[in-house]
Amino acid sequence: MKEVNTKYLIIGAGISGLMFANVKKDNYLIIEKESEIGGYCRTIYKDGFIWDYAGHFFHFKTEEMKQFFKDNMKNEKLIEQDKNTKIYYKGNLIDYPFQTNIHQLEKQEFIDCLYDLYNKVEKENYDSFLDMLYGKFGKSIVEKFLKPYNEKLYACDLNCLDKEAMGRFFPYANINQIINNMKEGTNNSYNNKFLYPENGAMSFLNNLYNNLDKEKIKLNTEIVSVDYEHKIAVTNNDEIIKYEYLINTSPLNKFLEITHSAEDKKLLDRLSYNKVLVFNLGFEKKSQFDEHWIYFPEKEINFYRVGFYDNILNSDRLSMYIEIGYNKNDKNIDVEEQLKLTIENLEKIGIAKDNKLISYSTILMDPAYVHIQGETNEEVDGWKKEMKEQNVYSIGRYGGWTYCSMEDAMIAAKKLAETI
């Protein structure tokens, strides 16, 4: 067996791993099991279409990360957009988020939503995500949109999710904000503006990669075993890597499978998440829809969200991503049947009416959205504290097992690189 030594062993060449290495600049080794870098931020170029693995748009809440992004993209064209998103509800499009736009509903439904909103029963402590929704928004808003949409997205019983399952990403609004929005029509959500590279999200990852020493990045290589005690990792090529610090950015459930720890196996069994089947679709001509993405709460429609790359990139052919949620235990996903249903539903809605599909790609994200659950997340936090004593750090959306943005992942990687 060949032996390799490094101070910082980084598992995964996605946005978190590449960011960590960009800050450290030296004495690192990145191990990536795929044939290219990028993780879920990869981009597909096919038949003249540009598709990401799913919708990856760059929203920034800090000037520091926004400037870092722009500095690394200074030689490439960036498109800046004011978000245009809608909800497809009973054949009509209403503005997102649903709860602040109930005045756009048919009169009786609006009255129902407003009545239940006014008479909602709030609590000091909520038992679950669903319990919080009823307490904050009342029965009608929850059952018309918030419950069915999030059930499609997370593919689970919403009572299983923590009340803070979406953290700052959930569009909270009180009754005063909802009523004021009926006249003012404001959208103050965290991502009301976004940046997108003309050549897809992958172009930013490529620039992070190009800042690094390629000799310190091994593609087509997988870590198959980790020994915390002796600080040794073994690859599928029978290489032994001795490290001082281990930085895991791969999905936590995948990482726990290779540690061969009985305690890790117990935590692995408790982790919950969904899978998302993504179709990237390219059509012959444009549609009449000008939105950036649309949400679909109705159970009769197989997907929960669609996005329009052509409306973001100002291209002349309909180019979309479609997202369909599944439970982690769903094993027999009929991709061809779902593609057929997707095309049928797009035609019924009018998005792909009298339009010809000329190219597509299929991706199964597994895991996709992690399920934030109170007790399990306490166990994850406890595991992270124990691992810190072993010089093991698990970061990023999947490594950290959290609901976060690409910017959050970059910030966490930078902070860790600066402090160890």
Helices and strands as residue ranges (DSSP letters): E 3-11, H 15-24, E 28-31, G 39-41, E 43-46, E 49-52, H 63-71, E 78-82, E 85-89, E 92-95, G 98-100, G 102-104, H 107-118, H 129-141, I 142-146, H 147-154, G 158-160, G 167-169, H 175-184, E 193-197, H 202-210, G 214-216, E 217-218, E 223-227, E 232-235, E 240-248, H 252-256, H 262-270, E 274-283, E 293-295, E 305-308, H 309-313, E 319-327, H 335-349, E 357-365, H 374-389, E 392-394, H 396-399, H 406-419
